[in-house]
Amino acid sequence: MQAFLDRLGRDPVLQARVEIAVTADEVAVLAQDLGFAVSGSDLLMLSRRSTPGVRMTRVQHPGEYPGRYY
């Protein structure tokens, strides 16, 4: 996970792709395509955390269970 976040922090093309992703699972697929073992659940667990160059923010969608991933 940390290796993916490090790459994300220094790769503006990857950042742009992540920005247009709608779900954590879509971001996970981007990471997996690059060879990183990341799941959507892993990403959701990182909400409100940051690493140099990357801040994870979880968007609340209607119908989700509050507090499910934090």
Buried (B, 14 or more C-beta within 10 A) or exposed (E): BEEBBBBBBEBEEBBEBBEEBEEBEBBBBBBEEBEBEBBBEBBBBBBEEEBEEBEBEBEEEEEEEEEEBE
